[in-house]
Amino acid sequence: MSPSRRIIEPFRIKVVEPIRMTTAEERLMHLRDAGYNVFKLRGEDVLIDLLTDSGTSAMSSEQWAAVMRGDEAYAGSRSWYRFEAAVKEIFGFFHVIPTHQGRAAERILFSTICKPGDVVPSNTHFDTTRANIEAMGADAVDLPIPEGLVPARFHPFKGNMDVDRLRALIAEVGAGRIPICMLTVTNNTGGGQPVSMANIKAVSAVCREHGIPFYLDACRFAENAFFIKLREDGYADVAPKAIAQEMFSYTDGCTMSAKKDGLANIGGFLCTNDAALSRQEENLLILTEGFPTYGGLAGRDLDAIAVGLEEVLHEDYLTYRIEVSRYLGEHLTEGGVPIMQPPGGHAVYIDAAAFLPHVPARQLPGQSVAAELYLDGGIRAVEIGTVMFGRRDPETGQESTAKMELVRLAIPRRVYTKSQIDYLVDVTLDVYRRREAIGGFRFVEQAPVLRHFTATFEPLYPMEATP
Ligand SMILES: Cc1ncc(COP(=O)(O)O)c(C=O)c1O
């Protein structure tokens, strides 16, 4: 095949779901009703929904067929054994604990191994991971490489952890206070950026030296494996599945949301090689999620995940998957829109601080970009900046700001066509052209934890349907 040949969607469409056009006037009304928080919009009022790539995948005909094979026996169903075999085949751990989604795996893990005063390092913790660690009174510490914090800077593995900082942290607090060290692959909060095999190995070596269990937050393990294939020396001829198996071979366990690279609409799991730990975790699972052979999932969900885990490692699927974000990133960059470079695996992140340089972090520039994308073209994106990671001091009312002000355009797997991506580019460029007329936002209401889900806002500039 000629190298200039276009990469196409490696599937054809069998079932369609209509999406609804709305007018700018309607969208302004919906935004006001939602307190300008896009999480509070009705899905039917959104044209292109890029809020998340989590649980939004289109399942394949094989997955739907697997759903029909689902065995709903309470204990020891055939679905469980198919699921367990699929997980063990790729992830390679001895013990697999099914959960209804990733954060349930996190809660079970951290409430089993963390105590107040502990410290949990990661390249960058995802918000639910951080919240579950902090809920145990432990400290969640991010140790990204310096390049990871500069959106415009190119680095092939911007998701890497700074191994020197990890060593320094261990020297400072002592290995006894670090019950676990994690790497998020790909690094979602850090821009969907991959972690290299060399970095996984280096972090693993430091952890082994100090007797610290090392886990992957494996939500996007297949995309990470494919980036290793594309960008790391020695992996060009290795199959994505073998790369994934090697990634897990350096670790002691993982948390997983099957709503991402499980290509399923619900589900997750927790893995470990530690038999005593897995017994403790199973006891907690029974208390809150369900019996250890279903863990809060229906048999049909387990079967859909088993097939999804196999499909997600197909090379033609991964080629197309990474191409979508590359294509989107390239077209936004050509139009001058500042984005986190290079584009991540599951998403393109707009650098809202550079998009709206006249809006200070305290006036939530990412919130402005997210609201304007919806107003302009019915596109729902998510702020990953001060709204998500800043904090209001309950005593002084002072707001802290995030390290970066990003807006994530997360791409659901196998859902949108290339012309819909082209429309997304058009809308984003239109918003960018009139950026000088866009101002900031302020909080009206906010919850003490995970405030971005429920907060309400108001614009500090006249937001108009026909700008
Ligand atoms: C890196 C990462 N970890 C954990 C989670 C939590 O998974 P879930 O939404 O299934 O609870 C997510 C979800 O977006 C994630 O991106």
The ligand as an SDF file (V2000), in Angstrom:
LIG
                    3D

 16 16  0  0  0  0  0  0  0  0999 V2000
   -6.8650    7.3830   33.8620 C   0  0  0  0  0  0  0  0  0  0  0  0
   -8.1920    7.0490   34.4900 C   0  0  0  0  0  0  0  0  0  0  0  0
   -8.2300    6.3470   35.6310 N   0  0  0  0  0  0  0  0  0  0  0  0
   -9.3920    6.0070   36.2100 C   0  0  0  0  0  0  0  0  0  0  0  0
  -10.6040    6.3860   35.6670 C   0  0  0  0  0  0  0  0  0  0  0  0
  -11.8780    6.0050   36.3800 C   0  0  0  0  0  0  0  0  0  0  0  0
  -12.6100    5.0670   35.6600 O   0  0  0  0  0  0  0  0  0  0  0  0
  -14.2130    4.9900   35.7610 P   0  0  0  0  0  0  0  0  0  0  0  0
  -14.7570    6.2170   35.1190 O   0  0  0  0  0  0  0  0  0  0  0  0
  -14.5660    3.7350   35.0450 O   0  0  0  0  0  0  0  0  0  0  0  0
  -14.5700    4.9350   37.2060 O   0  0  0  0  0  0  0  0  0  0  0  0
  -10.6100    7.1180   34.4840 C   0  0  0  0  0  0  0  0  0  0  0  0
  -11.8990    7.5420   33.8790 C   0  0  0  0  0  0  0  0  0  0  0  0
  -11.9850    8.4020   33.0480 O   0  0  0  0  0  0  0  0  0  0  0  0
   -9.3660    7.4580   33.8750 C   0  0  0  0  0  0  0  0  0  0  0  0
   -9.3110    8.1440   32.7190 O   0  0  0  0  0  0  0  0  0  0  0  0
  1  2  1  0
  2  3  1  0
  2 15  2  0
  3  4  2  0
  4  5  1  0
  5  6  1  0
  5 12  2  0
  6  7  1  0
  7  8  1  0
  8  9  2  0
  8 10  1  0
  8 11  1  0
 12 13  1  0
 12 15  1  0
 13 14  2  0
 15 16  1  0
M  END
$$$$
